[in-house]
Protein backbone atom coordinates (compact mmCIF):
# COMPACT_ATOMS: atom_id res chain seq x y z
CA UNK A 1 0.00 0.00 0.00
CA UNK A 2 1.09 3.58 -0.28
CA UNK A 3 0.11 7.05 0.80
CA UNK A 4 0.60 9.36 -2.17
CA UNK A 5 0.01 12.41 0.04
CA UNK A 6 2.91 11.66 2.41
CA UNK A 7 5.13 9.69 0.01
CA UNK A 8 5.13 6.62 2.24
CA UNK A 9 4.91 2.95 1.25
CA UNK A 10 4.11 0.00 3.48
CA UNK A 11 3.21 -3.67 3.58
CA UNK A 12 1.92 -5.95 6.32
CA UNK A 13 4.43 -8.68 7.12
CA UNK A 14 2.27 -10.36 9.73
CA UNK A 15 -1.45 -10.22 10.46
CA UNK A 16 -3.08 -11.46 13.65
CA UNK A 17 -5.88 -13.16 11.75
CA UNK A 18 -3.39 -15.32 9.87
CA UNK A 19 -2.24 -16.93 13.13
CA UNK A 20 1.36 -15.80 12.66
CA UNK A 21 1.36 -13.20 15.41
CA UNK A 22 -0.90 -11.59 17.96
CA UNK A 23 -0.02 -8.11 16.64
CA UNK A 24 0.35 -6.83 13.07
CA UNK A 25 3.85 -6.05 11.86
CA UNK A 26 4.07 -3.36 9.19
CA UNK A 27 7.15 -2.43 7.16
CA UNK A 28 7.20 1.23 6.11
CA UNK A 29 9.43 3.04 3.64
CA UNK A 30 9.48 6.77 4.33
CA UNK A 31 10.92 9.25 1.86
CA UNK A 32 12.92 12.32 2.88
CA UNK A 33 9.91 14.44 1.80
CA UNK A 34 7.45 12.63 4.06
CA UNK A 35 5.90 14.74 6.83
CA UNK A 36 5.82 13.22 10.28
CA UNK A 37 2.45 11.79 11.32
CA UNK A 38 0.52 13.71 13.99
CA UNK A 39 1.65 13.11 17.56
CA UNK A 40 -0.51 10.36 19.03
CA UNK A 41 -0.65 7.62 21.66
CA UNK A 42 -2.11 4.14 22.08
CA UNK A 43 -3.34 2.09 25.06
CA UNK A 44 -0.85 -0.64 24.01
CA UNK A 45 2.84 -0.59 23.14
CA UNK A 46 4.16 0.16 19.67
CA UNK A 47 7.63 -1.05 18.68
CA UNK A 48 9.81 0.44 15.94
CA UNK A 49 12.83 -1.42 14.48
CA UNK A 50 14.94 0.14 11.76
CA UNK A 51 15.79 -2.00 8.74
CA UNK A 52 17.60 0.51 6.52
CA UNK A 53 18.74 4.09 7.12
CA UNK A 54 17.93 6.02 10.27
CA UNK A 55 14.43 6.76 11.51
CA UNK A 56 13.78 9.34 14.22
CA UNK A 57 11.14 8.39 16.77
CA UNK A 58 9.92 11.30 18.87
CA UNK A 59 8.66 10.07 22.23
CA UNK A 60 7.24 12.55 24.72
CA UNK A 61 9.14 15.31 22.86
CA UNK A 62 12.53 13.52 22.92
CA UNK A 63 14.01 12.67 19.50
CA UNK A 64 15.63 9.22 19.34
CA UNK A 65 17.49 8.19 16.17
CA UNK A 66 17.47 4.50 15.41
CA UNK A 67 20.01 2.98 13.04
CA UNK A 68 19.73 -0.41 11.28
CA UNK A 69 18.83 -3.18 13.71
CA UNK A 70 18.02 -0.79 16.56
CA UNK A 71 14.57 -0.77 18.10
CA UNK A 72 12.45 1.24 20.50
CA UNK A 73 9.22 0.33 22.24
CA UNK A 74 6.85 3.15 23.07
CA UNK A 75 4.91 2.35 26.23
CA UNK A 76 1.12 2.69 26.45
CA UNK A 77 -0.16 6.25 26.74
CA UNK A 78 3.15 7.88 25.73
CA UNK A 79 2.84 10.46 22.98
CA UNK A 80 4.97 9.74 19.93
CA UNK A 81 5.50 10.15 16.22
CA UNK A 82 8.30 9.38 13.76
CA UNK A 83 10.08 11.06 10.87
CA UNK A 84 12.86 10.75 8.36
CA UNK A 85 15.57 13.33 9.13
CA UNK A 86 17.90 12.05 6.38
CA UNK A 87 18.27 12.61 2.65
CA UNK A 88 17.54 8.94 1.88
CA UNK A 89 14.58 6.63 2.16
CA UNK A 90 14.36 4.85 5.51
CA UNK A 91 12.73 1.48 6.13
CA UNK A 92 11.49 0.25 9.47
CA UNK A 93 9.19 -2.33 11.01
CA UNK A 94 6.42 -1.22 13.32
CA UNK A 95 4.66 -3.70 15.57
CA UNK A 96 1.31 -1.95 15.74
CA UNK A 97 -1.10 -2.01 18.68
CA UNK A 98 -3.75 -3.89 16.69
CA UNK A 99 -5.03 -4.76 13.24
CA UNK A 100 -7.55 -1.91 13.57
CA UNK A 101 -4.61 0.54 13.50
CA UNK A 102 -3.41 -1.02 10.22
CA UNK A 103 -6.95 -0.91 8.81
CA UNK A 104 -7.12 2.80 9.66
CA UNK A 105 -3.90 3.44 7.72
CA UNK A 106 -5.06 1.35 4.77
CA UNK A 107 -8.38 3.23 4.69
CA UNK A 108 -6.88 6.73 4.92
CA UNK A 109 -4.27 5.93 2.29
CA UNK A 110 -6.82 4.22 0.02
CA UNK A 111 -9.11 7.25 0.22
CA UNK A 112 -6.14 9.45 -0.73
CA UNK A 113 -5.66 7.37 -3.89
CA UNK A 114 -9.35 7.50 -4.75
CA UNK A 115 -9.58 11.27 -4.26
CA UNK A 116 -6.75 11.63 -6.74
CA UNK A 117 -4.72 14.71 -7.52
CA UNK A 118 -5.77 18.30 -7.01
CA UNK A 119 -5.40 21.10 -9.56
CA UNK A 120 -1.70 21.46 -8.64
CA UNK A 121 -1.05 17.77 -9.34
CA UNK A 122 -0.63 16.91 -5.65
CA UNK A 123 -2.51 14.31 -3.63
CA UNK A 124 -4.37 16.15 -0.86
CA UNK A 125 -5.08 13.00 1.12
CA UNK A 126 -8.38 12.26 2.84
CA UNK A 127 -10.66 15.21 3.42
CA UNK A 128 -11.84 16.41 6.81
CA UNK A 129 -14.99 14.29 6.70
CA UNK A 130 -13.15 11.07 5.83
CA UNK A 131 -10.41 11.79 8.36
CA UNK A 132 -12.94 12.35 11.15
CA UNK A 133 -14.79 9.14 10.31
CA UNK A 134 -11.56 7.08 10.40
CA UNK A 135 -10.43 8.85 13.60
CA UNK A 136 -13.79 8.07 15.21
CA UNK A 137 -13.33 4.38 14.37
CA UNK A 138 -9.84 4.48 15.93
CA UNK A 139 -11.07 6.27 19.06
CA UNK A 140 -9.83 4.53 22.18
CA UNK A 141 -6.99 2.90 20.26
CA UNK A 142 -5.16 5.76 18.59
CA UNK A 143 -5.56 9.19 20.11
CA UNK A 144 -4.28 12.30 18.37
CA UNK A 145 -2.60 14.46 20.99
CA UNK A 146 -3.30 17.80 19.29
CA UNK A 147 -6.97 17.78 20.27
CA UNK A 148 -7.73 17.58 24.03
CA UNK A 149 -10.38 15.08 25.17
CA UNK A 150 -13.21 17.65 25.53
CA UNK A 151 -12.48 18.86 21.98
CA UNK A 152 -12.49 15.28 20.62
CA UNK A 153 -15.83 14.59 22.30
CA UNK A 154 -17.27 17.76 20.79
CA UNK A 155 -15.95 16.81 17.34
CA UNK A 156 -17.45 13.30 17.54
CA UNK A 157 -20.76 14.67 18.83
CA UNK A 158 -21.11 17.27 16.09
CA UNK A 159 -18.83 17.02 13.08
CA UNK A 160 -18.44 13.25 13.46
CA UNK A 161 -22.19 12.74 13.20
CA UNK A 162 -22.36 15.02 10.17
CA UNK A 163 -19.52 13.01 8.61
CA UNK A 164 -21.46 9.78 9.08
CA UNK A 165 -24.67 11.34 7.73
CA UNK A 166 -22.80 12.54 4.65
CA UNK A 167 -21.81 8.98 3.83
CA UNK A 168 -18.31 8.77 5.31
CA UNK A 169 -17.87 5.20 6.50
CA UNK A 170 -14.67 5.29 8.50
CA UNK A 171 -12.52 2.17 8.41
CA UNK A 172 -13.33 0.14 5.33
CA UNK A 173 -12.09 -3.45 4.98
CA UNK A 174 -12.26 -3.10 1.18
CA UNK A 175 -8.91 -1.34 1.41
CA UNK A 176 -7.34 -4.53 2.79
CA UNK A 177 -7.98 -6.23 -0.56
CA UNK A 178 -4.78 -6.69 -2.58
CA UNK A 179 -6.66 -6.00 -5.82
CA UNK A 180 -7.24 -2.39 -4.75
CA UNK A 181 -3.52 -1.84 -4.13
CA UNK A 182 -2.49 -3.63 -7.32
CA UNK A 183 -4.50 -1.00 -9.21
CA UNK A 184 -3.60 2.07 -7.14
CA UNK A 185 -0.17 1.84 -5.62
CA UNK A 186 2.37 4.12 -7.23
CA UNK A 187 5.81 2.69 -6.91
CA UNK A 188 8.49 5.00 -5.56
CA UNK A 189 10.97 6.52 -8.01
CA UNK A 190 14.04 5.96 -5.86
CA UNK A 191 17.49 6.28 -7.32
Buried (B, 14 or more C-beta within 10 A) or exposed (E): BBBBBBBBBBEBBBBBEEEEEEBBBBBBBBBBEBEBBEBBBBEBBBBBBBBEBBBBBBBEEEEBEBEBEBEBEBEEEEBBBBBBEBEEBBBBBBBBBBBBBBBBBBBBBBBBBEBEEEEEEEBEBBBEBBBBBBBBBBBEBBBBEEBEEEEBEEBBEEBBEEBBEEEBBBBBEEBBEEEBBEEBBEEEEEE
